[in-house]
Amino acid sequence: MNKRFQVFISSTFSDLKEERQLVLRAVLELDHMPAGMELFPAADDSAWQLIKDVIDTSDYYVLIIGGRYGSLDEVGIGYTEKEYEYAVSTKKPVIPLLHENPESLPRDKTETDEAAWKKLKYFRDKIEKKHTCVYWKNAEDLKAKVIIGITSAVKRHPAIGWIRADEVPSEATLTEVLLLRERISELEATAESDRVQAPKGTEQLHQGDDSFEIKFGFDARKRLNAPPYYDETSYTATIDPTWNEIFAAIAPSMIHEISENELNQTFKSFFQSYARKAFSKDTDLKGKELRNFSFKNDDLDTCIVQLRALGLIKESTRQRSLRDTHTYWTLTPYGDNLMVQLRALRHDTKENEQSGKASPVENKKRNTKK
């Protein structure tokens, strides 16, 4: 169906007769319907109500400002400005076209009264502050810029528009459309359900409560009362968090998306916290500051690959600038659903705590002074 749009053309009249005729022609050439009130001057309340009704039924509002402010209503506001304020109040898309140099217009097309000239300048300033304006030089230039402005507005702000009565779908056609929409809704609901379930073929992969052994190094520093004032020892050890614990820890940071570097830092932060808790009751480490944790990049890469293979995360496809060469990751619908299940607080169960288990210290290097 071909839509036609009603375009309200607002301007002063006597000084812009030629310009208005070309603008009307431009609207018709676009196969739209021009509407203007030059034949119905707003001299009383009934005429003003008619203007408002026409603006209400219009899809777009074209404002043309030349060198005149125009006639005033009973409170001293120009009718063109009054039409503009009403169009804005009804949230009509405004296409403002201002003469680029009104001071250069012939005397019969500009305001000679100083007070009216000040009102015109104030009106122009207000339009320029609220909108991205287009400036015209003459009638032909105005016509060309009206065509561009309306075409752009239709793309950026699609309106309801009008269609011919013989193009309106019949009752039988509407019934078919409704049935198709219902079928589409059913298929979309099925597809959405599939998206929040574990992908097929992941049953054989490590996941859920299966643990993942991570080897790492760290230093334990103990403060002394005499020089060198601390004693620091290096250790290597392992932790074995479950995949659910790993995913629950990093998922919230991926609700929108996150760079791979940031994701690796999130893994490290979780593993460090997990290790601190795991060793909190170790007698050899009691009273010591655990620091300088180091994790293998291979383990971090394995975490990303495993979560991707499980269908929990995916690489972001959002377009970025050519300078941004980073890889970004985000949750899949299934990952988002699992995150909610793992992290949402419930009334019927106590909040789960990480049970961090660690193997005994494997390799202890004594007295590495720092």
C-alpha positions in Angstrom: 0.0 0.0 0.0 1.2 3.4 -0.9 1.0 5.9 1.9 0.5 9.6 1.4 1.3 12.1 4.1 -0.4 15.4 4.9 2.1 18.2 5.2 1.1 21.5 6.9 2.9 24.5 5.5 3.3 27.4 7.9 4.6 30.8 7.0 3.7 34.4 6.6 1.7 34.9 3.4 1.9 38.2 1.5 5.8 38.2 1.4 6.2 34.5 0.5 3.5 33.9 -2.2 5.9 32.7 -4.8 7.8 30.6 -2.3 4.6 29.0 -1.0 3.5 28.1 -4.5 6.8 26.3 -5.2 6.6 24.5 -1.8 3.1 23.4 -2.5 4.2 22.0 -5.9 7.2 20.2 -4.2 4.8 18.5 -1.8 2.5 17.4 -4.6 5.5 16.2 -6.7 6.3 13.9 -3.7 2.8 12.6 -4.0 1.8 14.0 -0.6 -1.0 16.4 0.4 -0.1 20.0 1.2 -2.2 21.9 3.8 -2.0 25.6 4.6 -4.2 28.2 6.0 -3.6 31.2 3.7 -7.2 31.0 2.6 -8.4 30.9 6.2 -6.7 33.7 8.2 -6.8 33.1 11.9 -8.8 36.2 12.8 -11.0 34.7 15.4 -11.4 31.7 17.7 -13.3 29.6 15.2 -10.6 30.1 12.5 -7.9 29.2 15.0 -9.7 26.0 16.0 -9.8 25.1 12.3 -6.1 25.6 12.0 -5.5 23.4 15.0 -7.7 20.7 13.6 -5.8 20.8 10.3 -2.4 20.6 12.1 -3.8 17.6 14.2 -4.6 15.7 11.0 -1.3 16.5 9.4 1.7 14.2 9.6 4.5 16.7 9.2 4.9 20.5 9.8 7.0 22.6 7.5 7.9 26.0 8.9 9.2 28.7 6.4 10.6 31.9 7.8 11.5 34.8 5.5 11.9 38.5 6.4 8.5 39.1 8.2 7.1 38.1 11.5 3.5 38.5 10.4 0.2 39.5 11.8 -0.4 39.2 15.6 -3.1 37.7 17.7 -4.9 39.4 20.5 -1.9 38.9 22.9 0.8 40.0 20.5 2.1 36.6 19.2 2.5 36.1 15.5 0.1 33.5 14.0 3.1 31.7 12.4 4.8 31.3 15.7 1.5 30.3 17.3 1.0 27.6 14.7 4.6 26.4 15.4 4.1 26.3 19.2 0.9 24.2 18.7 2.6 21.8 16.3 5.5 21.3 18.7 3.0 20.7 21.6 1.4 17.9 19.5 4.8 16.4 18.8 4.6 16.8 15.0 8.0 16.4 13.2 9.1 19.9 12.4 11.0 20.8 9.1 12.3 24.4 9.7 13.5 26.4 6.7 15.0 29.8 7.4 16.1 32.4 4.9 19.9 32.6 5.2 20.0 36.4 5.2 16.7 38.2 5.8 18.4 41.6 6.0 19.2 41.3 2.2 15.5 40.9 1.2 13.7 43.7 -0.6 12.0 46.2 1.6 8.5 45.0 0.8 9.5 41.5 2.0 10.9 42.5 5.4 9.7 44.1 8.6 10.1 47.9 8.7 8.8 48.2 12.3 11.6 47.8 14.8 9.4 45.9 17.3 8.2 43.4 14.7 11.9 42.9 13.5 12.9 42.1 17.1 10.1 39.6 17.3 11.3 38.0 14.1 14.9 37.7 15.4 13.7 36.2 18.7 11.5 33.7 16.8 14.4 32.7 14.5 16.8 32.3 17.5 14.2 30.0 19.3 13.9 27.8 16.2 17.7 27.6 15.7 18.2 26.5 19.3 15.5 23.8 19.2 16.1 22.3 15.7 18.7 21.6 13.1 17.7 24.2 10.6 18.0 24.4 6.8 18.7 27.8 5.2 17.5 28.9 1.7 18.4 31.7 -0.7 15.5 31.9 -3.1 12.3 30.2 -4.1 13.9 27.5 -6.3 16.4 26.8 -3.6 13.6 26.5 -1.0 11.7 24.1 -3.2 14.7 21.8 -3.5 15.4 21.8 0.2 11.7 21.2 1.1 11.9 18.0 -1.0 15.0 16.8 0.8 13.6 17.8 4.2 10.3 16.0 3.8 12.0 12.8 2.3 14.4 12.8 5.3 11.7 13.3 7.9 9.6 10.5 6.4 12.6 8.1 6.9 13.5 9.3 10.4 10.0 9.8 11.8 7.6 7.4 10.0 4.0 8.8 10.4 0.6 7.2 10.1 -0.3 8.7 6.7 -3.2 8.0 4.4 -4.2 5.4 1.9 -6.8 5.2 -0.8 -10.1 3.5 0.2 -9.7 0.9 -2.6 -6.3 -0.1 -1.2 -7.7 -1.0 2.2 -7.5 -4.8 2.7 -10.8 -6.7 2.5 -12.3 -8.5 5.5 -11.1 -11.8 4.0 -7.6 -10.5 3.6 -7.5 -9.2 7.1 -8.6 -12.6 8.4 -5.7 -14.3 6.5 -3.3 -11.7 7.9 -4.5 -12.3 11.4 -4.1 -16.1 11.0 -0.6 -15.6 9.6 0.3 -13.3 12.6 -1.0 -15.9 15.0 1.1 -18.6 13.3 4.2 -16.3 13.4 3.6 -15.7 17.1 3.5 -19.4 17.7 6.7 -20.0 15.8 8.4 -17.1 17.6 7.3 -18.5 21.0 8.7 -21.9 20.1 12.0 -20.3 18.8 12.3 -18.2 22.0 11.7 -21.4 24.1 14.5 -23.1 22.2 16.8 -20.2 22.8 16.6 -20.4 26.6 17.4 -24.1 26.7 20.8 -25.8 26.5 21.9 -26.3 22.9 21.7 -29.8 21.6 25.0 -31.8 21.7 26.2 -30.2 24.9 25.3 -33.1 27.1 28.7 -34.6 26.9 30.6 -31.4 27.9 31.7 -30.5 31.4 29.2 -28.1 32.9 27.0 -27.3 35.9 28.5 -28.9 39.1 31.5 -30.4 37.2 34.7 -28.8 38.6 37.6 -27.2 36.6 41.1 -27.4 38.1 43.0 -24.2 37.9 46.7 -24.0 38.8 48.1 -20.6 39.8 50.8 -18.9 41.8 50.7 -16.4 44.6 52.8 -14.8 47.3 52.1 -14.8 51.1 53.6 -11.8 52.9 54.0 -11.7 56.7 54.8 -8.4 58.5 57.8 -8.4 60.8 58.6 -6.0 63.7 62.3 -5.6 62.6 64.0 -5.1 59.2 63.3 -6.1 56.5 59.8 -5.7 58.1 58.2 -8.5 56.1 58.8 -12.1 55.0 57.4 -13.1 51.7 57.1 -16.7 50.3 55.9 -17.8 46.9 53.5 -20.7 46.4 51.8 -22.7 43.7 48.4 -24.2 44.3 45.2 -25.3 42.6 41.5 -24.5 43.1 38.6 -26.3 41.5 35.5 -24.2 41.2 32.5 -25.6 39.4 31.4 -24.3 36.0 28.2 -22.9 37.5 30.3 -21.0 40.1 32.5 -19.6 37.3 29.6 -18.6 35.1 27.6 -17.1 38.0 30.5 -15.0 38.9 31.3 -13.5 35.5 27.8 -13.4 33.9 26.5 -10.1 35.4 29.4 -8.3 33.8 28.2 -9.5 30.4 24.6 -8.4 30.6 25.4 -5.8 27.9 28.8 -6.8 26.6 32.4 -6.8 27.6 35.8 -6.8 25.9 37.9 -10.0 26.0 40.5 -8.2 28.1 37.9 -7.1 30.6 36.4 -10.6 30.6 39.8 -12.1 31.5 40.2 -9.6 34.3 36.7 -10.7 35.6 37.8 -14.3 35.6 41.0 -13.4 37.4 39.1 -11.4 40.0 36.8 -14.3 40.7 39.6 -16.9 40.9 41.6 -14.7 43.3 38.5 -14.2 45.5 37.8 -17.9 45.4 41.5 -18.7 46.3 41.5 -16.3 49.2 38.4 -17.9 50.7 39.8 -21.4 50.0 43.0 -20.7 52.0 41.4 -18.5 54.7 41.7 -21.4 57.3 45.1 -22.7 56.1 47.4 -22.8 59.2 50.5 -22.0 57.1 48.9 -18.9 55.7 47.1 -17.6 58.7 47.8 -13.9 59.4 49.6 -13.5 56.0 48.6 -11.2 53.2 48.0 -13.2 50.0 49.0 -11.2 46.9 50.5 -11.2 43.4 48.1 -13.9 42.1 49.0 -15.2 38.6 46.8 -17.4 36.5 47.6 -19.1 33.2 46.3 -17.6 30.0 45.5 -21.1 28.8 43.1 -21.6 31.6 41.4 -18.3 30.9 41.1 -19.2 27.2 39.6 -22.6 28.2 37.0 -20.9 30.3 35.9 -18.7 27.3 35.8 -21.7 24.9 33.9 -23.9 27.3 31.2 -21.3 28.1 30.9 -20.6 24.4 30.6 -24.3 23.6 27.9 -24.6 26.3 25.9 -21.9 24.5 26.1 -19.5 27.4 28.1 -16.7 25.8 28.7 -15.5 22.2 30.9 -13.0 20.4 29.2 -9.7 19.9 28.4 -8.7 16.3 27.7 -5.1 17.0 29.4 -2.8 14.5 32.2 -0.6 15.9 34.7 1.9 14.6 37.6 0.6 12.4 40.0 1.6 15.1 38.4 -0.7 17.7 39.9 -4.1 17.0 39.0 -5.7 20.3 36.9 -8.8 20.6 33.7 -8.4 22.7 31.5 -11.0 24.4 27.9 -11.0 25.6 25.4 -13.5 27.0 23.1 -15.6 24.9 19.4 -15.8 25.8 20.2 -19.2 27.3 23.1 -17.7 29.3 20.9 -14.9 30.5 18.3 -17.4 31.7 20.8 -19.5 33.5 22.4 -16.4 35.1 19.0 -15.5 36.6 18.5 -19.0 37.9 21.9 -19.0 39.6 22.0 -15.5 40.9 18.4 -14.5 41.7 17.5 -14.4 45.4 14.7 -16.7 46.5 12.5 -16.8 49.6 12.6 -20.6 50.0 16.4 -21.2 50.1 19.3 -19.5 51.7 21.8 -17.8 49.4 24.4 -20.3 48.4 28.0 -19.6 49.4 31.0 -20.7 47.5 32.5 -23.7 49.1 36.0 -23.2 47.5 38.1 -26.3 47.9 41.8 -26.2 47.2 44.4 -28.9 47.0 47.4 -28.8 49.4 50.1 -26.4 48.6 52.2 -28.1 46.0 55.5 -26.2 45.7 56.7 -23.9 48.4 59.6 -21.6 47.7 61.1 -20.2 50.9 62.2 -16.7 51.7 61.9 -14.9 48.4 62.7 -11.5 49.7 60.9 -8.5 48.1 
